């Protein structure tokens, strides 16, 4: 990179330039304070980097003796208007304690970070928060100059932030004065030529022709002076915090920089190459933060260039299209001293360049973002502040009443899917806040009430939930759902669509004579995990049956599973109950639905999505639902469904059959036989199983 220009104009400015500041050492950065972010902050209000996010207490009246069951965590407020919203983004971070600590360390030591987690858990917010932590005084402007020795290799110069504008203005002013002098001289010469041709030579036509040639010559010559004005590609003069560049989904030119194509490449009409240079996100993020979400969507070539920029701290700008004239231009290296925050879901690591991930691990941290956080009074207070933040950020919503805030916190509990936890997928929860506010605003209400939030929960259903509800209604129309009586070989199973919607999925079984070796045949587009679950169930069936099933085929059908098929093992007890019912010719209670995984020993293991599955059973008309004992702590159904359905926890397949099958004598002998077969795993009706839910 060249800091010394050979032109006369640049030499005159060298005396005015502020010397480039050297970067702070890590030890110096440890003592950095936050830049002031608003007029209300005085010089004494600067906080250290350790005051990030969730460490900031909620500013509102809090009861001295906080009840653990208080949904507001002891806040004594009537509406969100009484909750003060922090000015700085870093103070608005909620939860993600581990990620917060990593961001603090990374900001202090200028380390790269990769955040992996579910959408809406705060990855981009933490990245923006980091940009507020970095010192502003290190920012630089970048200028690109014409290279008189090689026009296709423009020179690059870095100066302190704000100095670039002064340099460009000085060049423009000098060019303007030079052009004025040229114009003045040109008109004098033209006047002399016209006067000579008219008065002395008497050839006015020849004089006009000569004047035109002189005019074109001066105009052509003046183009060279414009080439001396540098191209100010990175301007941080008005930047109040360190740069934050979101390069998510950026193409190569937007990420790495580009050189525009010049259709007039000769004849004096061409644009100087340095004027066609465009910076990329990696150059604009110099001394700041470069955020790339869904990092795996970048093409391999861009990831390789990104590695170079990270490793070298500088990267030349060249044309990205081989067919463009810009491909012949390559600048001197431009500084790229940024902190990169790469983000994505779990699948992001699969298509990520191994060497790029190695760069991040070698020079930074990898963080997994939490989906939930422990439900405590302190955290509930912060969720109340979250509602106030969303209202403040939107700017058009009425304030939320205390009852409305409580309903939002209840929904956060429900969406967590775990007892004693709150969801950290705050983007989706923020959507509920906005829809609630829109409903209240449409009614010209002064406050958002609990009723508005309840209405919003119905209106803001996901596409999967809307499809599931429509599916349930259509099946009722065609009498495909049975919610009373007894049927042999038919069991009401439960499944999850998407992340937040349940659906009832009947399973039917039939036993037929075999034309060859007996086998278990399952249909319904079963995926790998579901097929394995069927195989596990067949182990219990083979051991349980008194008959020789090697001469029989067992057919299992997942009724109307749809094009997406069936995945997960949560239908294991459903399949087992259907097959045993068909083998023994004993009816199954159709007012009952069930979900649960099954071990080869007969243990009922926990599954995911039990809350949504129970609600789907209630909507379908079932009055009883069997779930794994271990999942009872995860049940958080809406109040409207609590009176509609009875939840029955079980821990062994014999309990399932005892509840689901018809006929006392036959059922008792059946259950006793199953207990004797799997007795070592079933003791006094309680089985110890894993506490973590299995896949849905």
C-alpha positions as CSV (number, residue, x, y, z in Angstrom):
1,X,0.0,0.0,0.0
2,X,1.3,3.4,-0.9
3,X,1.2,6.3,1.6
4,X,3.3,8.6,-0.5
5,X,2.0,10.0,-3.7
6,X,4.3,11.4,-6.4
7,X,1.9,14.2,-7.5
8,X,2.5,17.8,-6.6
9,X,-1.0,18.0,-5.1
10,X,-0.5,15.2,-2.7
11,X,2.9,16.5,-1.6
12,X,1.3,19.8,-0.6
13,X,-1.2,17.9,1.6
14,X,1.3,15.7,3.4
15,X,2.0,18.5,5.8
16,X,-1.7,18.7,6.7
17,X,-2.3,15.0,7.2
18,X,-2.7,13.6,10.7
19,X,-0.2,10.7,11.1
20,X,-1.7,7.3,11.0
21,X,-2.5,6.0,14.5
22,X,-1.1,2.7,15.5
23,X,-3.7,0.1,16.6
24,X,-4.1,-0.3,20.3
25,X,-2.5,-3.4,21.9
26,X,-4.9,-5.9,23.5
27,X,-4.0,-4.7,27.0
28,X,-4.9,-1.1,26.0
29,X,-8.3,-2.3,24.6
30,X,-9.2,-4.0,27.9
31,X,-9.7,-0.6,29.5
32,X,-11.8,0.9,26.7
33,X,-15.1,2.4,27.6
34,X,-18.3,2.6,25.5
35,X,-18.7,5.6,23.3
36,X,-21.4,7.9,24.4
37,X,-24.6,7.0,22.6
38,X,-27.0,9.8,23.4
39,X,-27.3,13.3,24.7
40,X,-28.5,12.1,28.1
41,X,-25.2,10.4,28.8
42,X,-22.7,12.6,30.6
43,X,-19.0,12.1,30.9
44,X,-19.5,10.3,34.2
45,X,-21.9,7.8,32.7
46,X,-19.4,5.8,30.7
47,X,-19.5,2.2,31.5
48,X,-16.9,-0.5,31.0
49,X,-17.2,-3.3,28.5
50,X,-18.2,-5.7,31.3
51,X,-21.6,-3.9,31.5
52,X,-23.0,-5.7,28.5
53,X,-26.6,-6.8,27.9
54,X,-28.3,-8.9,30.6
55,X,-26.1,-7.5,33.4
56,X,-28.1,-4.3,33.0
57,X,-31.0,-4.2,35.5
58,X,-34.5,-3.3,34.5
59,X,-35.3,0.3,35.4
60,X,-38.7,0.2,37.0
61,X,-40.3,-0.2,40.5
62,X,-39.7,-3.7,41.9
63,X,-41.4,-5.1,45.0
64,X,-39.1,-5.7,48.0
65,X,-40.4,-9.2,48.6
66,X,-40.7,-10.8,45.1
67,X,-43.1,-13.8,44.8
68,X,-41.5,-16.6,42.8
69,X,-44.8,-17.1,41.0
70,X,-45.2,-13.5,40.0
71,X,-45.3,-13.4,36.2
72,X,-43.8,-9.9,36.2
73,X,-41.0,-10.8,38.5
74,X,-42.1,-8.3,41.1
75,X,-42.4,-5.3,38.7
76,X,-45.0,-2.8,40.1
77,X,-46.2,-1.3,36.9
78,X,-49.4,-0.6,35.0
79,X,-48.0,-0.6,31.5
80,X,-44.7,-0.7,29.5
81,X,-44.6,3.1,29.6
82,X,-43.2,2.8,33.1
83,X,-40.3,0.6,31.9
84,X,-37.2,2.5,30.8
85,X,-35.7,1.2,27.6
86,X,-31.9,1.4,27.4
87,X,-30.5,3.6,24.6
88,X,-27.6,1.3,23.6
89,X,-28.2,-1.9,21.8
90,X,-25.7,-3.8,24.0
91,X,-27.9,-3.1,27.0
92,X,-31.0,-4.6,25.3
93,X,-29.5,-8.2,24.9
94,X,-31.6,-10.7,26.9
95,X,-30.4,-14.1,27.8
96,X,-27.5,-15.9,26.0
97,X,-25.2,-15.6,29.0
98,X,-22.5,-17.7,27.4
99,X,-22.7,-16.0,24.0
100,X,-22.6,-12.6,25.8
101,X,-19.4,-13.5,27.7
102,X,-17.8,-14.7,24.4
103,X,-18.8,-11.4,22.7
104,X,-17.2,-9.4,25.5
105,X,-13.9,-11.3,25.3
106,X,-14.0,-11.1,21.5
107,X,-14.6,-7.4,21.5
108,X,-11.7,-6.8,24.0
109,X,-9.2,-9.0,22.1
110,X,-10.5,-8.5,18.5
111,X,-11.4,-12.1,18.0
112,X,-13.6,-13.7,15.3
113,X,-16.8,-15.5,16.4
114,X,-19.0,-18.1,14.9
115,X,-22.6,-18.4,16.3
116,X,-24.6,-21.4,15.6
117,X,-28.3,-21.7,16.7
118,X,-31.9,-21.5,15.8
119,X,-33.2,-18.4,13.8
120,X,-34.3,-15.5,16.0
121,X,-32.1,-16.3,19.0
122,X,-30.2,-13.0,18.8
123,X,-27.2,-13.7,16.6
124,X,-27.4,-10.5,14.5
125,X,-28.2,-8.4,17.6
126,X,-25.1,-9.6,19.4
127,X,-23.1,-8.8,16.3
128,X,-24.4,-5.3,16.2
129,X,-23.8,-5.0,20.0
130,X,-20.1,-5.9,19.4
131,X,-19.8,-3.0,16.9
132,X,-20.8,-0.6,19.8
133,X,-18.0,-2.0,21.9
134,X,-15.1,-1.3,19.6
135,X,-13.3,2.1,19.9
136,X,-14.2,4.7,17.3
137,X,-10.9,6.5,17.3
138,X,-9.2,3.7,15.3
139,X,-11.4,4.2,12.2
140,X,-9.8,5.0,8.9
141,X,-10.8,6.5,5.5
142,X,-9.5,4.8,2.4
143,X,-8.6,6.7,-0.8
144,X,-7.7,5.3,-4.2
145,X,-5.3,7.3,-6.4
146,X,-4.5,7.2,-10.1
147,X,-1.2,5.5,-10.7
148,X,0.7,7.4,-13.5
149,X,3.1,4.5,-14.0
150,X,0.4,1.8,-14.4
151,X,-3.2,2.9,-14.8
152,X,-4.4,-0.7,-14.1
153,X,-2.8,-0.7,-10.6
154,X,-4.3,2.2,-8.7
155,X,-2.5,3.3,-5.5
156,X,-4.3,3.0,-2.1
157,X,-3.8,5.3,0.9
158,X,-5.3,5.1,4.4
159,X,-5.8,8.2,6.6
160,X,-7.6,8.7,9.9
161,X,-11.4,9.0,9.8
162,X,-12.6,12.4,8.5
163,X,-9.3,13.3,6.9
164,X,-10.3,11.7,3.6
165,X,-13.0,14.3,2.9
166,X,-10.5,17.1,3.5
167,X,-8.1,15.5,1.0
168,X,-10.7,15.0,-1.6
169,X,-12.0,18.6,-1.2
170,X,-8.5,20.0,-1.5
171,X,-7.9,18.0,-4.7
172,X,-11.3,19.2,-6.1
173,X,-10.6,22.8,-5.2
174,X,-7.2,22.7,-6.9
175,X,-8.6,21.0,-10.0
176,X,-11.3,23.7,-10.1
177,X,-8.7,26.5,-10.0
178,X,-6.6,24.7,-12.6
179,X,-9.6,24.3,-14.9
180,X,-10.5,28.0,-14.4
181,X,-7.0,29.0,-15.4
182,X,-7.1,26.7,-18.5
183,X,-10.5,28.1,-19.5
184,X,-9.3,31.7,-19.1
185,X,-6.2,30.9,-21.2
186,X,-8.3,29.0,-23.8
187,X,-10.7,31.9,-24.4
188,X,-7.8,34.4,-24.7
189,X,-6.1,32.2,-27.4
190,X,-9.5,31.8,-29.2
191,X,-10.1,35.5,-29.2
192,X,-6.6,36.2,-30.6
193,X,-7.0,33.6,-33.4
194,X,-10.5,34.9,-34.3
195,X,-9.2,38.5,-34.3
196,X,-6.2,37.7,-36.4
197,X,-8.3,35.7,-38.9
198,X,-11.0,38.5,-39.2
199,X,-8.9,41.6,-39.1
200,X,-5.5,40.7,-40.6
201,X,-6.0,37.5,-42.7
202,X,-9.6,38.1,-43.7
203,X,-10.3,34.4,-43.5
204,X,-13.1,34.2,-40.9
205,X,-14.0,30.6,-41.8
206,X,-10.5,29.4,-41.2
207,X,-10.4,31.3,-37.9
208,X,-13.6,29.6,-36.7
209,X,-12.2,26.2,-37.6
210,X,-8.9,27.0,-35.8
211,X,-10.9,28.2,-32.7
212,X,-12.8,24.9,-32.6
213,X,-9.6,22.9,-32.8
214,X,-8.2,24.9,-29.9
215,X,-11.3,24.4,-27.8
216,X,-11.3,20.6,-28.3
217,X,-7.6,20.5,-27.5
218,X,-8.0,22.3,-24.2
219,X,-11.1,20.2,-23.3
220,X,-9.2,17.0,-24.0
221,X,-6.2,18.1,-22.0
222,X,-8.4,19.1,-19.0
223,X,-9.5,15.5,-18.5
224,X,-6.1,14.6,-17.1
225,X,-6.6,17.0,-14.1
226,X,-9.8,15.2,-13.1
227,X,-7.9,11.9,-12.9
228,X,-5.8,13.4,-10.1
229,X,-8.8,13.6,-7.8
230,X,-8.7,10.5,-5.5
231,X,-11.7,8.1,-5.2
232,X,-12.9,8.1,-1.6
233,X,-14.1,4.5,-1.3
234,X,-14.4,4.2,2.5
235,X,-15.7,7.3,4.4
236,X,-16.0,7.0,8.2
237,X,-16.2,10.8,8.8
238,X,-19.8,10.7,10.2
239,X,-19.5,7.2,11.8
240,X,-20.4,7.3,15.5
241,X,-19.5,3.7,16.2
242,X,-17.3,1.1,14.7
243,X,-18.6,0.0,11.3
244,X,-21.1,-2.9,11.1
245,X,-21.5,-4.5,7.7
246,X,-24.2,-7.2,7.1
247,X,-22.9,-9.2,4.2
248,X,-25.5,-12.0,4.4
249,X,-26.2,-13.3,0.9
250,X,-23.8,-10.9,-0.7
251,X,-22.5,-11.7,-4.1
252,X,-18.7,-11.7,-4.8
253,X,-18.6,-8.0,-5.8
254,X,-20.6,-6.8,-2.9
255,X,-18.4,-8.8,-0.5
256,X,-14.9,-8.5,-1.9
257,X,-15.2,-5.3,-3.9
258,X,-15.4,-4.7,-7.7
259,X,-14.2,-2.5,-10.5
260,X,-17.0,-1.2,-12.8
261,X,-16.9,-2.0,-16.5
262,X,-15.9,1.0,-18.7
263,X,-17.6,0.9,-22.2
264,X,-15.3,3.7,-23.4
265,X,-11.9,2.2,-22.9
266,X,-9.9,4.4,-25.2
267,X,-9.9,7.6,-27.3
268,X,-9.7,9.9,-24.3
269,X,-13.3,9.1,-23.3
270,X,-12.4,6.4,-20.8
271,X,-13.0,6.7,-17.0
272,X,-9.8,6.5,-15.0
273,X,-9.5,3.0,-13.4
274,X,-9.2,4.4,-9.9
275,X,-12.6,6.1,-10.3
276,X,-14.3,2.8,-11.1
277,X,-13.1,1.0,-7.9
278,X,-16.0,0.0,-5.6
279,X,-15.3,-1.3,-2.0
280,X,-16.7,-4.5,-0.7
281,X,-18.2,-5.3,2.7
282,X,-14.8,-6.6,3.9
283,X,-13.3,-3.1,3.2
284,X,-16.2,-1.1,4.7
285,X,-16.0,-3.2,7.8
286,X,-12.3,-2.3,8.4
287,X,-11.8,-1.7,12.2
288,X,-15.4,-2.8,12.7
289,X,-17.6,-5.9,12.5
290,X,-18.4,-8.0,9.4
291,X,-21.6,-10.1,10.0
292,X,-22.4,-13.0,7.6
293,X,-25.5,-15.0,8.4
294,X,-26.0,-18.4,6.7
295,X,-22.3,-18.5,6.1
296,X,-22.6,-21.8,4.2
297,X,-24.5,-20.1,1.4
298,X,-21.4,-18.2,0.2
299,X,-19.8,-19.9,-2.8
300,X,-16.4,-21.6,-2.2
301,X,-14.5,-19.0,-4.1
302,X,-15.8,-16.2,-1.9
303,X,-15.1,-18.2,1.2
304,X,-11.5,-18.7,0.0
305,X,-11.0,-15.0,-0.6
306,X,-12.6,-14.3,2.8
307,X,-9.9,-16.5,4.4
308,X,-7.2,-14.5,2.7
309,X,-8.7,-11.2,3.9
310,X,-8.9,-12.6,7.5
311,X,-5.4,-14.0,7.4
312,X,-3.6,-11.0,5.8
313,X,-5.7,-8.1,7.1
314,X,-5.8,-6.6,3.6
315,X,-7.2,-7.5,0.2
316,X,-6.9,-6.0,-3.2
317,X,-9.9,-4.9,-5.2
318,X,-10.3,-6.3,-8.7
319,X,-13.1,-6.8,-11.2
320,X,-15.2,-9.9,-10.4
321,X,-16.4,-10.5,-14.0
322,X,-13.9,-11.9,-16.4
323,X,-15.8,-10.3,-19.3
324,X,-15.5,-6.8,-17.8
325,X,-12.7,-4.3,-18.4
326,X,-12.5,-4.1,-14.6
327,X,-10.9,-7.6,-14.6
328,X,-7.7,-5.9,-15.8
329,X,-7.6,-3.6,-12.8
330,X,-6.1,-4.6,-9.5
331,X,-5.5,-2.1,-6.7
332,X,-2.9,-2.2,-4.1
333,X,-4.0,-4.1,-1.0
334,X,-6.9,-2.3,0.9
335,X,-7.0,-2.8,4.7
336,X,-9.5,-5.4,5.9
337,X,-8.8,-5.5,9.7
338,X,-12.3,-6.5,10.7
339,X,-13.9,-8.8,13.3
340,X,-15.9,-11.5,11.5
341,X,-19.1,-12.9,13.1
342,X,-20.3,-15.9,11.1
343,X,-23.7,-17.2,11.9
344,X,-26.0,-20.0,10.8
345,X,-28.1,-23.0,11.8
346,X,-26.6,-26.4,12.6
347,X,-26.4,-27.3,8.9
348,X,-24.2,-24.2,8.3
349,X,-21.1,-26.2,9.3
350,X,-21.7,-28.9,6.7
351,X,-21.1,-26.7,3.7
352,X,-18.7,-24.3,5.3
353,X,-15.1,-24.4,3.9
354,X,-13.0,-26.3,6.5
355,X,-10.1,-23.9,6.2
356,X,-12.4,-20.9,6.9
357,X,-13.8,-22.5,10.0
358,X,-10.2,-23.3,11.0
359,X,-9.4,-19.6,10.7
360,X,-12.3,-18.7,13.0
361,X,-11.4,-21.4,15.5
362,X,-7.7,-20.5,15.4
363,X,-8.4,-16.7,15.9
364,X,-11.6,-16.7,17.8
365,X,-14.5,-18.6,19.3
366,X,-17.4,-20.9,18.4
367,X,-20.7,-20.4,20.2
368,X,-23.9,-22.4,20.3
369,X,-26.9,-20.1,21.0
370,X,-29.3,-21.3,23.6
371,X,-33.0,-21.9,22.6
372,X,-34.3,-21.4,26.2
373,X,-33.3,-19.9,29.5
374,X,-34.2,-20.6,33.1
375,X,-37.5,-19.0,34.2
376,X,-36.6,-16.7,37.2
377,X,-38.2,-13.5,38.5
378,X,-35.2,-11.5,37.2
379,X,-35.5,-13.0,33.7
380,X,-39.3,-12.3,33.7
381,X,-38.5,-8.7,34.5
382,X,-36.2,-8.6,31.4
383,X,-38.9,-10.2,29.3
384,X,-41.2,-7.3,30.4
385,X,-38.5,-5.0,29.3
386,X,-38.3,-6.9,26.0
387,X,-42.0,-6.0,25.4
388,X,-41.2,-2.4,26.1
389,X,-38.3,-2.5,23.7
390,X,-40.4,-3.9,20.9
391,X,-43.0,-1.2,21.4
392,X,-40.3,1.5,21.5
393,X,-38.6,0.1,18.4
394,X,-41.8,-0.1,16.3
395,X,-42.9,3.4,17.3
396,X,-46.5,2.9,16.2
397,X,-47.8,0.5,18.9
398,X,-49.8,1.4,22.1
399,X,-48.2,0.5,25.4
400,X,-48.9,-3.0,26.8
401,X,-50.8,-3.3,30.1
402,X,-49.4,-5.4,32.9
403,X,-51.9,-8.2,32.1
404,X,-50.9,-8.2,28.4
405,X,-47.2,-8.5,29.4
406,X,-48.1,-11.5,31.7
407,X,-49.8,-13.2,28.7
408,X,-46.7,-12.7,26.5
409,X,-44.5,-14.2,29.3
410,X,-46.9,-17.2,29.5
411,X,-46.5,-17.6,25.8
412,X,-42.7,-17.5,26.2
413,X,-43.0,-20.3,28.7
414,X,-45.2,-22.3,26.4
415,X,-42.9,-21.9,23.4
416,X,-39.9,-23.0,25.4
417,X,-41.3,-26.5,25.5
418,X,-39.5,-27.1,28.8
419,X,-40.8,-26.7,32.4
420,X,-39.1,-23.9,34.2
421,X,-37.8,-22.2,31.0
422,X,-38.5,-19.3,28.7
423,X,-38.0,-19.3,25.0
424,X,-35.1,-17.3,23.6
425,X,-36.5,-17.3,20.0
426,X,-37.4,-13.6,20.6
427,X,-37.9,-12.7,17.0
428,X,-41.0,-14.9,16.8
429,X,-42.1,-13.6,20.2
430,X,-41.6,-10.1,19.0
431,X,-44.0,-10.9,16.1
432,X,-46.7,-11.7,18.7
433,X,-46.1,-8.4,20.3
434,X,-46.4,-6.5,17.0
435,X,-49.6,-8.3,16.0
436,X,-51.1,-7.6,19.4
437,X,-50.3,-4.0,19.1
438,X,-51.8,-3.8,15.6
439,X,-55.1,-5.3,16.8
440,X,-55.2,-2.7,19.6
441,X,-54.4,0.1,17.3
442,X,-57.1,-1.0,14.9
443,X,-59.5,-0.6,17.8
444,X,-58.1,2.8,18.8
445,X,-57.3,1.3,22.2
446,X,-55.0,3.3,24.5
447,X,-53.4,0.1,25.9
448,X,-52.8,-3.4,24.6
449,X,-54.8,-5.8,26.8
450,X,-54.6,-9.5,27.5
451,X,-57.6,-10.0,25.2
452,X,-55.6,-8.4,22.3
453,X,-52.7,-10.8,23.0
454,X,-55.1,-13.8,23.0
455,X,-56.5,-12.6,19.6
456,X,-53.0,-12.2,18.3
457,X,-52.1,-15.8,19.2
458,X,-54.9,-16.9,16.9
459,X,-54.0,-14.6,14.1
460,X,-50.3,-15.0,14.2
461,X,-50.3,-18.8,13.8
462,X,-47.6,-20.2,11.6
463,X,-48.3,-21.6,8.2
464,X,-47.8,-25.1,9.6
465,X,-50.4,-24.5,12.3
466,X,-52.9,-23.1,9.8
467,X,-52.4,-26.1,7.6
468,X,-52.8,-28.5,10.6
469,X,-56.0,-26.8,11.7
470,X,-57.4,-26.9,8.1
471,X,-56.3,-30.6,7.8
472,X,-58.2,-31.5,11.0
473,X,-61.4,-29.8,9.8
474,X,-61.2,-31.5,6.4
475,X,-60.8,-34.9,7.9
476,X,-63.8,-34.3,10.1
477,X,-65.8,-33.5,6.9
478,X,-64.9,-36.8,5.4
479,X,-65.2,-38.7,8.7
480,X,-61.6,-39.8,8.5
481,X,-61.1,-39.1,12.2
482,X,-62.7,-41.4,14.7
483,X,-63.0,-40.1,18.3
484,X,-65.3,-42.7,19.9
485,X,-65.9,-46.4,20.1
486,X,-63.4,-49.2,19.6
487,X,-61.7,-50.5,16.5
488,X,-59.2,-53.3,16.0
489,X,-55.8,-52.4,14.6
490,X,-56.5,-48.6,14.5
491,X,-54.8,-46.2,16.9
492,X,-54.8,-42.3,16.9
493,X,-51.2,-41.3,16.8
494,X,-49.9,-37.7,17.2
495,X,-47.3,-35.8,15.2
496,X,-45.8,-32.4,14.9
497,X,-45.8,-30.2,11.7
498,X,-43.0,-27.6,11.6
499,X,-42.1,-26.4,15.1
500,X,-45.3,-25.2,16.7
501,X,-48.2,-27.2,15.4
502,X,-49.6,-30.7,16.1
503,X,-51.7,-33.0,14.1
504,X,-53.5,-36.4,14.7
505,X,-52.1,-39.1,12.5
506,X,-54.0,-42.5,12.7
507,X,-52.0,-45.7,12.4
508,X,-53.6,-48.9,11.1
509,X,-52.2,-52.5,11.3
510,X,-53.3,-55.7,9.7
511,X,-52.0,-59.3,10.0
512,X,-52.2,-61.5,6.9
513,X,-50.9,-65.0,5.9
514,X,-47.5,-64.7,4.3
515,X,-46.7,-66.0,0.8
516,X,-43.1,-66.6,2.0
517,X,-41.0,-65.6,5.0
518,X,-43.0,-63.3,7.3
519,X,-42.1,-59.7,7.3
520,X,-43.1,-56.3,8.7
521,X,-44.3,-53.9,6.0
522,X,-44.7,-50.2,6.8
523,X,-46.1,-47.6,4.4
524,X,-46.5,-43.8,4.6
525,X,-43.2,-42.6,3.2
526,X,-41.3,-43.5,6.4
527,X,-37.9,-41.8,6.7
528,X,-34.9,-43.5,8.3
529,X,-35.6,-42.8,11.9
530,X,-39.3,-43.7,11.6
531,X,-38.4,-47.0,9.9
532,X,-35.9,-47.8,12.6
533,X,-38.7,-47.2,15.2
534,X,-40.9,-49.7,13.4
535,X,-38.0,-52.2,13.4
536,X,-37.6,-51.7,17.2
537,X,-41.3,-52.3,17.8
538,X,-41.2,-55.5,15.7
539,X,-38.7,-56.9,18.4
540,X,-41.4,-56.6,21.1
541,X,-44.1,-58.0,18.8
542,X,-42.0,-61.1,17.9
543,X,-41.2,-61.8,21.6
544,X,-44.8,-61.0,22.7
545,X,-46.8,-63.2,20.2
546,X,-47.6,-66.8,21.1
547,X,-48.2,-67.5,17.4
548,X,-45.5,-68.2,14.8
549,X,-45.5,-64.9,13.0
550,X,-42.8,-66.1,10.6
551,X,-45.7,-67.3,8.5
552,X,-47.5,-63.9,8.7
553,X,-47.0,-60.5,7.2
554,X,-47.7,-57.5,9.5
555,X,-48.8,-54.4,7.5
556,X,-48.5,-51.0,9.2
557,X,-50.0,-47.9,7.5
558,X,-49.6,-44.3,8.5
559,X,-52.9,-43.0,7.2
560,X,-52.6,-40.0,4.9
561,X,-49.1,-39.1,6.0
562,X,-48.8,-36.8,3.0
563,X,-45.9,-36.1,0.7
564,X,-43.6,-35.1,3.5
565,X,-43.8,-38.6,4.9
566,X,-43.1,-39.5,8.6
567,X,-39.9,-38.9,10.5
568,X,-38.9,-39.4,14.1
569,X,-39.8,-42.2,16.6
570,X,-42.6,-40.7,18.5
571,X,-45.2,-43.0,17.0
572,X,-43.5,-46.1,18.4
573,X,-46.1,-46.9,21.1
574,X,-48.8,-46.1,18.5
575,X,-47.4,-48.7,16.1
576,X,-47.0,-51.3,18.9
577,X,-50.6,-50.8,20.2
578,X,-52.0,-51.1,16.6
579,X,-50.0,-54.3,15.8
580,X,-50.8,-56.0,19.1
581,X,-54.5,-55.1,18.7
582,X,-54.5,-56.6,15.2
583,X,-52.6,-59.8,16.4
584,X,-55.0,-60.4,19.3
585,X,-58.1,-59.1,17.6
586,X,-58.8,-56.7,20.5
587,X,-60.3,-53.2,19.9
588,X,-58.6,-49.9,20.7
589,X,-60.3,-47.0,22.4
590,X,-60.8,-44.4,19.6
591,X,-61.4,-41.5,22.1
592,X,-57.8,-41.8,23.0
593,X,-54.6,-40.6,21.2
594,X,-51.0,-41.3,22.1
595,X,-47.4,-40.4,21.5
596,X,-44.2,-41.8,22.8
597,X,-41.0,-43.5,21.8
598,X,-40.4,-47.2,22.7
599,X,-37.3,-49.1,23.6
600,X,-36.9,-52.8,22.6
601,X,-37.5,-53.6,26.3
602,X,-40.9,-51.9,26.3
603,X,-39.9,-48.7,28.1
604,X,-41.9,-45.6,27.0
605,X,-39.3,-42.9,26.3
606,X,-39.8,-39.1,26.1
607,X,-40.4,-37.3,22.8
608,X,-40.7,-33.6,21.7
609,X,-43.6,-31.4,21.0
610,X,-46.0,-32.9,23.5
611,X,-47.8,-29.6,24.1
612,X,-48.7,-29.1,20.5
613,X,-49.7,-32.8,20.1
614,X,-52.1,-32.7,23.1
615,X,-53.8,-29.6,21.7
616,X,-54.1,-31.3,18.3
617,X,-55.8,-34.3,20.0
618,X,-58.2,-32.0,21.8
619,X,-59.1,-30.2,18.6
620,X,-59.7,-33.6,16.9
621,X,-62.2,-34.6,19.6
622,X,-60.2,-37.0,21.7
623,X,-60.8,-36.9,25.4
624,X,-57.7,-38.7,26.6
625,X,-54.0,-38.5,25.6
626,X,-51.2,-40.9,26.6
627,X,-47.8,-39.3,26.8
628,X,-44.5,-40.5,28.3
629,X,-44.1,-40.0,32.1
630,X,-40.9,-38.0,31.6
631,X,-42.7,-35.5,29.4
632,X,-45.2,-34.4,32.0
633,X,-43.0,-31.5,33.1
634,X,-43.1,-30.2,29.5
635,X,-46.9,-29.9,29.2
636,X,-48.0,-26.3,28.9
637,X,-51.3,-26.4,27.0
638,X,-53.6,-23.5,26.6
639,X,-56.3,-23.0,29.3
640,X,-59.1,-23.7,26.7
641,X,-57.9,-27.3,26.2
642,X,-57.4,-28.2,29.9
643,X,-61.0,-29.2,30.4
644,X,-61.3,-30.9,27.0
645,X,-58.7,-33.6,27.4
646,X,-57.3,-35.9,30.2
647,X,-53.5,-36.4,30.1
648,X,-52.3,-39.8,31.1
649,X,-48.6,-40.3,31.7
650,X,-47.1,-43.8,31.2
651,X,-43.7,-45.4,31.5
652,X,-44.2,-48.8,30.0
653,X,-46.0,-50.4,27.0
654,X,-48.0,-52.6,29.3
655,X,-49.6,-49.4,30.8
656,X,-50.4,-48.2,27.3
657,X,-52.3,-51.5,26.5
658,X,-54.0,-51.5,29.9
659,X,-55.5,-48.1,29.1
660,X,-56.1,-48.4,25.4
661,X,-57.4,-51.9,24.8
662,X,-61.0,-53.2,25.1
663,X,-62.3,-56.1,27.1
664,X,-61.2,-56.9,30.6
665,X,-60.3,-60.7,30.6
666,X,-58.5,-60.7,27.3
667,X,-56.7,-57.4,28.1
668,X,-55.6,-58.6,31.5
669,X,-54.1,-61.8,30.2
670,X,-52.4,-59.8,27.4
671,X,-50.9,-57.2,29.8
672,X,-49.8,-59.9,32.2
673,X,-48.0,-61.7,29.4
674,X,-46.3,-58.6,28.3
675,X,-45.2,-57.8,31.8
676,X,-43.7,-61.2,32.2
677,X,-41.8,-60.9,28.9
678,X,-40.4,-57.4,29.7
679,X,-40.5,-57.7,33.5
680,X,-36.8,-56.9,34.0
681,X,-37.4,-53.5,32.5
682,X,-40.7,-52.9,34.3
683,X,-40.6,-52.7,38.1
684,X,-43.5,-51.5,40.1
685,X,-44.9,-49.5,37.2
686,X,-41.9,-47.1,37.0
687,X,-39.1,-47.1,34.6
688,X,-36.1,-44.8,34.7
689,X,-35.4,-43.4,31.3
690,X,-33.4,-40.6,29.7
691,X,-34.5,-37.1,30.6
692,X,-33.8,-35.5,27.3
693,X,-36.6,-35.6,24.7
694,X,-35.9,-37.9,21.7
695,X,-36.5,-36.5,18.2
696,X,-40.0,-35.8,17.2
